Structures are given as C-alpha cells and as structure tokens.
C-alpha cells in the first residue's frame, strides 16, 4: 500500500505519467485489490435484555452465582444497575437461562471460541506424511513410528508411503510384511482408513486415530 501511494504522489508532484511509472502503479493497486481478506467469523447473537420475551428466566448473576428463577424484568433491571446486559445463554431451556454479562465481551468470546474450533477442525483435516523403505533399519522405523504417534495425538490422518526400488516392487508379500511390522510399532490406537495401494514409487496407505 505504501509502495502504491509513493508512486501516486510522485505522479501528482511531477505531473509526469511515464508508461513505466503508470504500469508500476497499476500493478501495485491490482495486488491490493486482490489481496485475500481474513475469513470473517459469523456468530448468531443471542437474545438480550428486552429481546427476551418470556416472563421468567433462570438467572446467573455477574459473579456466576445461580440466583434461581426470577422475573425477566427484574433481571433486566439488575443488569442495568451494574452496567451490563441480560443475555439468554440457553434460550431453549425451560425456563431459559440468562446471565448478566457485558454483551460485547460475551460476543467476542463466542467468536474466539468459534474461530478456535474451526482452526482445530482445519488442522485435524490435514493429512501428514510418513515415508519408510524396504531397507530402513529397525531403529529408523521406530523413529518414524514415534513421529506418526505425534501426528495421531494431534488428530491428523497420516499417509504412510513404503518406498520401493527396482526389483523390490515385485515383492508384494515382503512389502505387506514390512508394513505390518511398521504398524506394530505404533503406540496410539489407530485404524486403517485406506488399505495399502500401489503407486509409482511403491505402496501407500492412510491411517487415522480411533
């Protein structure tokens, strides 16, 4: 943005619109226009204050104390007295549960929680990769199994590739035995989501946490 403004003011000051300067400015503005905006998190605002239509609610005060069932109007007055809002945190309950909170801060916490949940879901959908080979030592297999355990603990799916060279690709029985040996080293509970399949460089399978 600063780069684009610098070119813009240079044009204004000099009154010169060279093709090169014009192209540079156009490119800078185009990058700004097409810059990705951060994804907005939309959280439905709960009923608050006089939007709560029922006559009685179960009240949680500003200190988190359950005050039992009280008249809604009385609860609203209590919220106003402490400079806060009466927010229905469980509007479908019988009677609805409402709490005295700062509505702005409450919405911020809801949006933060939703953002964290979506981030966690996104992270969990990431497929990690582990490679082993027919000639890999037992010690190296154990190290790869430990890495895989770490991925499973985080909720990731894992694509395990068995790299095979030359004539090794014809030894399917030995390859299956190698995979079986490797899977036996995994400590985390897991399941095979995709059975071993051939690929140009050998075999692969996908596992996930049970």
C-alpha positions in Angstrom: 0.0 0.0 0.0 2.8 2.4 0.9 4.6 1.5 -2.3 1.5 2.3 -4.4 1.0 5.7 -2.6 4.6 6.6 -3.2 4.1 6.2 -7.0 0.8 8.0 -6.8 2.3 11.1 -5.2 5.2 11.1 -7.5 2.8 11.4 -10.4 1.0 14.2 -8.7 4.2 16.1 -7.8 5.9 15.8 -11.2 2.8 15.8 -13.4 4.6 13.1 -15.5 2.8 9.9 -16.3 5.5 7.7 -17.8 4.4 4.3 -19.1 6.8 2.6 -16.7 5.5 4.5 -13.7 1.9 4.0 -14.7 2.4 0.2 -15.1 4.1 0.0 -11.7 1.2 1.9 -10.1 -1.4 -0.3 -11.8 0.3 -3.5 -10.7 0.6 -2.3 -7.1 -3.1 -1.3 -7.0 -4.1 -4.6 -8.5 -2.2 -6.5 -5.8 -4.0 -4.5 -3.1 -7.4 -5.2 -4.7 -6.9 -8.9 -5.0 -5.3 -9.4 -1.5 -7.2 -12.0 0.4 -9.3 -10.8 3.3 -9.2 -12.7 6.5 -12.1 -15.0 6.9 -14.9 -13.4 9.0 -16.4 -15.5 11.8 -20.2 -15.1 12.0 -21.8 -16.0 15.3 -25.5 -15.6 15.9 -26.2 -13.0 18.5 -28.3 -14.4 21.4 -31.4 -12.6 22.7 -30.5 -9.9 25.1 -32.4 -7.6 27.5 -35.9 -6.8 26.2 -35.4 -9.3 23.3 -36.0 -12.0 25.9 -39.8 -12.4 25.6 -40.5 -14.9 28.4 -41.8 -13.7 31.8 -39.3 -15.7 33.9 -35.8 -16.9 33.5 -33.2 -18.8 35.5 -30.7 -16.0 36.4 -26.9 -16.3 36.6 -25.6 -13.0 38.0 -22.4 -11.1 37.0 -20.4 -13.2 39.5 -21.6 -16.5 38.1 -23.9 -17.2 41.0 -27.2 -19.1 40.2 -30.0 -16.9 41.6 -32.8 -19.3 40.6 -35.9 -18.4 38.7 -36.7 -14.6 38.7 -38.9 -12.3 36.7 -37.3 -11.2 33.5 -38.0 -7.5 34.0 -36.4 -7.7 37.5 -33.3 -9.4 36.0 -33.0 -6.7 33.3 -33.1 -4.0 36.0 -30.3 -5.8 37.9 -28.2 -6.0 34.7 -28.7 -2.2 34.1 -27.8 -1.4 37.7 -24.4 -3.0 37.2 -23.9 -1.5 33.7 -24.2 -4.8 31.9 -26.7 -6.8 29.8 -29.0 -9.7 30.4 -28.1 -12.3 27.8 -30.0 -15.6 27.2 -27.2 -18.1 27.1 -29.6 -21.1 26.9 -32.8 -19.7 25.4 -34.3 -23.2 24.6 -34.1 -24.4 28.2 -37.2 -24.4 30.4 -37.2 -21.8 31.8 -34.5 -20.1 29.6 -31.1 -19.5 31.3 -29.9 -15.9 31.2 -26.7 -14.4 32.5 -25.7 -10.8 33.4 -22.7 -10.1 31.3 -21.1 -7.5 29.1 -22.7 -8.3 25.7 -19.7 -7.0 23.7 -17.2 -9.1 25.6 -19.6 -12.1 25.5 -19.8 -12.0 21.7 -16.1 -11.6 21.4 -15.6 -14.8 23.5 -18.1 -16.7 21.4 -16.4 -15.6 18.1 -13.0 -16.5 19.6 -14.3 -19.9 20.5 -15.8 -20.5 17.1 -12.6 -19.3 15.4 -10.5 -21.8 17.6 -13.0 -24.6 16.8 -12.7 -24.0 13.0 -8.9 -23.8 13.2 -8.8 -27.1 15.1 -11.1 -28.8 12.6 -8.9 -27.5 9.8 -5.8 -28.8 11.5 -7.4 -32.2 12.0 -8.2 -32.5 8.3 -4.6 -32.1 7.4 -3.0 -35.4 6.1 0.5 -35.8 7.3 3.1 -37.9 5.5 5.5 -40.6 6.7 7.9 -42.5 4.5 9.6 -45.8 5.2 11.6 -48.1 2.9 12.3 -51.8 2.5 15.9 -51.3 3.6 15.2 -49.0 6.6 16.8 -50.1 9.9 14.7 -51.1 12.9 15.9 -48.0 14.7 14.8 -45.7 11.9 11.4 -47.5 11.7 10.9 -46.8 15.4 11.7 -43.1 14.9 9.2 -42.8 12.1 6.6 -44.6 14.2 7.1 -42.1 17.0 6.6 -39.2 14.6 3.4 -40.9 13.4 2.2 -41.3 17.0 2.7 -37.5 17.4 0.5 -36.8 14.3 -2.2 -39.1 15.6 -2.2 -37.5 19.0 -3.0 -34.2 17.3 -5.9 -35.8 15.4 -4.2 -35.8 12.0 -4.6 -38.5 9.4 -1.4 -40.0 8.2 -0.4 -41.2 4.8 2.3 -43.9 5.1 4.4 -44.5 2.0 6.6 -47.5 1.6 9.3 -46.6 -0.9 10.3 -49.4 -3.2 13.1 -49.5 -5.8 13.7 -51.7 -8.8 13.0 -55.3 -8.2 11.6 -54.6 -4.7 8.3 -53.5 -6.5 7.7 -57.2 -7.4 8.0 -58.4 -3.8 4.5 -57.6 -2.7 4.4 -60.2 0.1 7.6 -58.8 1.7 6.2 -55.3 1.3 3.0 -56.2 3.1 5.1 -57.8 5.9 7.1 -54.6 6.1 4.0 -52.5 6.5 2.7 -54.9 9.1 5.9 -54.7 11.1 5.8 -50.9 11.0 2.2 -50.7 12.1 3.0 -52.9 15.1 5.4 -50.1 16.3 2.6 -47.5 16.5 1.6 -46.9 20.1 -1.5 -44.7 19.5 -4.8 -46.5 18.9 -5.4 -46.3 15.1 -7.4 -47.7 12.2 -6.6 -48.1 8.5 -8.8 -45.7 6.5 -7.3 -46.7 3.2 -5.8 -50.1 2.6 -2.3 -50.4 1.0 -2.4 -49.5 -2.7 0.2 -49.4 -5.4 1.8 -46.1 -6.6 4.7 -45.5 -8.9 7.2 -45.4 -6.1 5.8 -48.3 -4.1 2.8 -48.6 -1.8 0.8 -46.3 0.4 -1.9 -46.4 3.0 -3.8 -43.9 5.1 -4.4 -44.4 8.9 -6.2 -42.3 11.5 -6.8 -42.3 15.2 -9.6 -44.5 16.5 
